[in-house]
Amino acid sequence: MASSTLNAKAARSSVVVIGGGVAGIAAACALADAGFRVQLLERRPYLGGRASSYEHPGTGEVIDNCQHILLGSCTNLIDLYERLGVASSIRWFDRFTFIEPGGRCSVLQPSWLPAPLHSSLSFLGAHAFSAADKLALSRGLSAFLLGVPGDSEENFADWLVRHKQTPAAIERFWKPVLVSALNEEMERISVHYAGKVIRETFLRSAEAGRMGVPSVPLSELYGRAVDYIEARGGSVHVRASAESFERMPAPGAGKSDRWLVRSADADFAADAVVLALSFEGMAAMLPHLPGGDGATGLGAQLGRFEHSPITGIHLWFDREITDLEHAVLLDTTIQWMYNKSKLQQGRHGAAGGASGGSYLELVVSASRSMVPMQRQEIIDLAVRELALFFPAVREATLLKAAVVKEVRATYSIRPGLDAFRPGAVSPWPGIFLAGDWTATGWPATMEGAVRSGYLAGDAVLAEVDRGSARSFVRPDLPAAGLMRLVK
């Protein structure tokens, strides 16, 4: 069916999207663009969910709740950024610097060789790995050349033993890459998703493995969604929570029943509802929805999910600590350093680079050991470890600091979890599910969240026009080089 005909049908249909995180934003923007009358409800006073920023009360600085990055293979997230007009706010890098205590660096980057060999020259020259480590890494990486195994009960720590990876290869490559990408410990990581990360980052193509880092606070990226939705006839309601759902007859013969969504301040009638919530938010919503076997089954699926935390440590020094924009820090608790003074140039005043100071964010993924730690204890640990890599820390004055523990940062991508991830179609007619925890084929990432929103949008389209083949989901990035020969 022609797009104009679909838009005409959609224009007679309304959608309520509940949840203004990345998944809800993606669903709302896509459906608004297709002609639906969209009403987006978010209980917080801002959009973005876990991908947001705020003014930290102790420092007066605007900080992200935790560092978010993307890869070149994140085709749907890039599509959303292009919709919102913020694609130029992403800075792209194809060099990954691994630093050992003492300051010695190894740089992994693509070369003139075709994929999957494009990073092999830098691996061969990496000081952080011995010859035995490099042989083990070659063996481990090649295991994913032809594809990744399906989700199973095997965890990645056992996979590493089975593929005879050396201790240094594990500690200095597999852990820094995968714990950061999947926010989970090796013993709790699905082999399927570990393989997906490795294949996309290091094998598929040089473009797929590029790293994108926002150059503005996250709320500036996702806050654009308000204007986007309103410009297409929709509305955004913050500080608005759905409290009950009521099925009501639709006006006119031959039409499906509608939903009445009640909040504390208003009622919203809709032909379709998208529940774009976290898994714990969805579990909390179940008592407000009609019961039945489907609801019971979904509740059992939700009970399989667990959280994994991330800790971000924000440090403002009186001088420049390093000219690197980002780096992997080896053999310490801290895993990544992001130099926000350089990544967000001109935004941080005297304490952030404009007058010689610097602002660094340090990230510890899967940071369960830090959850019970006191703020000052974490800051002292971070400064002590940072000095192992950058001697300027020893002479610098720490002007201020902030610690952000995101205890519910992501869901834990444990082995076998895919069997319990639901699709976009819910047990209730006219209600659809979105969220990075749904069956997107991706782990807990912004790309997974956007895909879930687009998949929910596709399901709404199918409800409105059952013959439509239109899809919001963008295709995967094509493989390059020799990888094009792999099916």
N, C-alpha and C positions, 0 to 999 in steps of 0.2 A: 504494500500500500504506500502511496506517496506520502512524503513527510508532511506536506500541507494538510492532507486529509487526517493524518494522525494528530497533528496539532489541533485541528478543529474538534476532533473527538475529545482530546485531552482538555481543551479549554472549557468543556462542559463538565469536567471532573475536578474534584478537589481532593487534596492529599494533606493529611496532618503527619508531619515528621516529628517524632518525639525523641529528643536528644540532639544537642548541637555540637557534639564532638566531630571528629573528622568524617566518620561514617555518615552521620546525619547531614552534615554540610554537603557531602558528595551526593547523597540521594536527593536532597532538596534542590541543589543547583541544577542537577541533570533533569529532574522532573519539571522544574520551573522553565528551563530552556525548551522542553518539549511541549509546553503550553498548559501544563497543569496549574491550577490555583493552589499554591503551596503555603501552608502555615507551619512554621518551624517553632517548636516549643523547647526551651532549654531552662533547666532549673537554676543554673548559675547566672550571674549577671553578665556573662560574656560567652562567646563561642570558642570552640577549639578543644574543650574537654581536657584530656591529659597533654595535649599539644597546645599549650597556652603560655602566656607570660603575665607577669604582674609586678607591681612595685613592692619590693621587699621592705617590710616595715623597719627592720633593723639597720638597713643600709641606705634606704632611699633610692636604690637603683632598680631599674626594670630588668628582671631576669626571667629566663624560661624555667618552667617547672622541672624540665630536664632536657638535656641536649637531644635533639632529633636530627637525623641525617637521612639521606635517601641515596639510592644507586641509580645509575643510568638505566637499569632494567625496570625501574618503577614507572612503567608507561602510564598507568592510570593516575598516579599521584601527579606526574608531570602534566597530564591532561587537565586535571583539576586546577593546577597552578596557572595553566594557560587560560582556562575559563575565567579565572578570577583576575587575570592580568598581573600576576605576581611572579611569573617565571623568571623575570630578570633579577629577582631578589634572592636567587639561589646561586651560590658560587660553586663551581665545579673543579674537582681536583682528580688527577690521575696518578699522583705520587703518594705512597704511604711510607712514612718514616717510622722505623722501629728503633728506639733508643735503649741502650743498655745502661745500667748504673755506671757512672763514670763518663758518660757522654758519647760513647761510640755509636754511630748511626748506621743503619742498613736501610736502603731505600728500595721498595718494590714498586716498579713502574713498567708500563708497556714499552716495547721496542718495535722495530720494523718487522719482526717475525710475525707470521699469521697466527691467529687464535687456533689452538689453545696454547701455542708456544710463546705468545707475545710477552709474557712476564718471566719467561724462563731465564733470560740473561741476567736479570736483576736478582732472581733467586740464587743463581750460581755465584754471583758476586756478593751476596749478603754475608756480612761479618758475623751476624748473630747466630749462624748455623754452621756446624762442622760438616765435613764431608759425609759422615754417617747420617747426620740430620737431613742433609739435602737429598741423600738417596732415599731415606724414609719418606720425606715429603713428596718426592717424585712418585713413589709407589702409592702413597695415600691419595694424592691429587688425581692420578691416572685412574683410580677406581671409579671416579665420577665422570669420566670422559663420555661414556656411552649413555649416560642418564643417571638418575638417582633411584634407589630402591623405594618401594612403597613403604608406607608407615607400618611399623611392626613393633614388637615389644623390646627390641634391642635398643640399648642406649648408646650414645656416641663414645662414652668412655670404654665400653666393651669393644666397640668397633675399632678404636685406636689400638687396643691390645691385639686384636685379631689381625690387624694390618701392620703389626710390628713397628709402631711409631716410637721413636726414641724419646726419652724424658724431655730433652731440650726442644725437640720438634713440637711436643705437646704443649710445654709451658710457654714457648716463645712464638708459636704460630697458631696452632689449633685453638688454644684457650683464648688468647687475645682477640682473635677474629670472631670466633663463634659465641663466646660468652657475651661479648659486646653486641653482636648482631642479634642474638636470640634471647639475651637477658636471662640466662639460665646456666646452671652448673652442668659440666659435661656428663655427669651421671644421670641427669634428668632431661637431656636433650634427645629428641627424636633424630635418628639417623637420616630419615627422609629430609627433614628441614635443614639439618647440618649440610647434607649433600647439596641441597638447593642453593644455600648461601654460597658454598664454595664454587659450585658450577657457575653461578651468575657472576660472582665477583672476580674469579681468577681464570675461568676457562672459556666461557661462551663468546665473549668479545671484549675488546678494550673499552668500547663504549658502555657495555653493560656494567663493567666494574668501576666506572667513574663514581666518585663520591660527591654528593651535593650537600652543602651546608648552608642553611639560611643565613643571609647577611643582615636580617632584621629580626626583632623579637617575633616569636611565633604568633602572637595575637594580631600582629600587623598583617601576617599572611592570611589567616583564617577570618579575621574581622571583615575582610572585603566581601565575604559571603552575604552580609546584611544588604549591602547596596545591590549586589547581583540579584538576589531573590526579590527585593522590593522593586527593582527596575523591570521585572517580569511579572508584576502584578501580585506577588506574594507578600507575606508578612513574617516577621521574626518577633517572637515573644520571649524575652528573657525573664528570669525569676518566675517561670511558669512550669508547673509540674502536672502531669496527668494523674488524676486521682481516681477516676472510674471510667468504664467503657460501657456503652449501652447500644445495643443493636436496635435500629429503628427503620421503619419502612421508607423506601425511597419514593419521592413524588413521581407520579407517572407510571403507566403500565409497562411491564416488561423490563424494568430496571432492577438491579440488585439492591438489596438492603444497604443502608448506610450505617456509619458508626457515629455516635455522639460521644466525644471525648470531653470529660468535665475536668476543669482545673479549679483552683480555689477562687479565681476571679472571673472566669468566663467559660463558656461552652463552645466547642468547635465541632461542627458537623463535617463529615468527610466521606467520600466514596471509598477511600483507602487510607490505611494507617501504616506508617513505617515506624517500627520500634527500633531505633538506632541507639541502643544502650550497651553498657558494659555487661559482662555476663552476670555480675552480682546485681547490677541494676535491673536486668531482665528477671532474675530470680525474685527480687523484691517486688516486681510488677505483677508476677503471676497471681497473687491473691486478688488483684483488682480486675482480672480477666475472667471470662467464663471458664468453668471447670470442664471436666471430661477426661477421657483417656489420653487425648493429645496433649493437654496441659500437664497431666501427670508424667507422661513420657518426656516432655521437654524439661520438666523440673528435674527428672532423673539425669538427663544429659547435662544440665547446668551444674549438678552436684559433682560432676567429674572434673570441673575446672578449679585451678588454684592460682594464686597470685605469685609473682616474683618481683622483688623490689629493685629500685635503682636509687643510688645516692649521688647527688651532684654537689660538689664543693666549689664555691665561688670565692675567688681570692683577688683582692685589689692591692697591688704593690706600688711603691713610690717610684719605681724605675722599670725599664724594660728587662724582662727576664729571659726572653728568647725571641728570635726573629722568625721562628717556625710558626705556621698558622695552626697546625695540629700535629699530633704525634701519638704513637703507641708507646707506652712506657712499660718496659719489661721487668719481670722479676720483683714486682712490688704489688701492693694492694691496689693502688691507682692503676687504671688500665688505659685511659685516654686523656690527653690534654688538648683543649681547644682554646686558642688564643683569641678571645673575643675582641680584644683591642684591634686586632688585624682583620678578623672576620667581619666585624661590624664597625669599620673605621669611621671615626668622627662622631660616635654616639656616646662616648663614656667620659667626657670631661677630664679633669685633672687626675682622677683616679683610674682612668682607663686608656691612656695613650696620648691624649691631646697635649699634655704637658710633660711627656716623658714617662708617665706611669703606665701600668699595664693591668689588664683584667683577664684572668684565666679562669676557665671552668674545667674542673677535673671530674671524671666520671668513673664510678665503680658500679658495674652491672652485677646483677644477681647478688646484691649486697646484704644478704641476711645477717652477716656478722656485724654489720654497722647499725642495724635497727635499734639494738639496745644501748649503743654507745652515746655518750654525752656530746653535745655540740663541740665544746672546746677540745675534747679528746680527738674527735675526727679532724678538726682543723690542725692540731699539732701534728697528727700523723701525716696529713697531706703535705704540710710545709716541710716536714722532715724528709719525706720521700721525694718531693719535688727537687730538693737540694741535691739529691743523688744524681740528677740528670742535668740540672742547670745551676752552676756555681753562683750565679748572680743572686740567687735566693738568699744565700748566707749573708750578703751585705745589704739586702733590701729591707725596707720596713713594710710590714703588712699593715695597710691602712684600715681595711675592714674585710669582713668575711661573712659568708652565709652558707649554711648547710641545708639542703633540701632533700628530705627522705621521701621519695615517692613509693610508699609501701605497696600500693596497688598499681604499679607502673604498667605491667603487662600480665597476661596469663602465662602460665608455665607450659611450654611446648613439649610436653612429656611424650615418651614413646606410646603409640597406640591411641593418642587423643583424637586423631582424625575420625575415628569411628563414632565419636560423640558430638561432632561439630554439625549443627543443623544447617540446612540450606535457608534460602530467603523466604520460602513459603512456610507459613506458620500453621499451627493447628486450627486457626480461626479464619474463616473466609474474609477476605478483604484486609487482613492484617499481615504484614511482612516484616521480616527480621533483618537487621543489619548490625554490624559490629565486627571488629577484627577477629573475634573468636568464632564467627560463623564459618561455613565451609567455603573459603575463598581460594584454597590452594596455596596460601601464603601464611607465614607465621604472624606474630603480633607486631606489625609494623604499620606505618602510615599508609603504605601501599595496600596492605591487606584491608585496612579500614576503608579506603576509597573504593577498592574492588567490591567490598561488601555493600557499600552504598549504591554503587552502580548495578550490582546484581539485584538488589531490592528494587531499584528503579526498573530494571528489565522485567521483573515479576509484576510490577504495577502495570507496565505497558501491556504485558500479555493479558492482564485482566481487562483492560480497556479495549484492546484490539487483539483478539485471539489469533488473527492471521498475520500479525506484524512480525517481521523478522528483524526489526531494528534492535540494536543493542547499544547500551552506553559503554560497555566494557571494551577497553582498548586492547588490541592484540599484543602479544609478547614481542619484545625487541628481537628482530631476526638474528640468528647466529652469524658469525663472521669467519672468514678464513677457512681453515680445514674443518671447523665445527659445522659448516654448512653441509658437510657430507654425512653428519650423524643424524639419524632419524629421531 
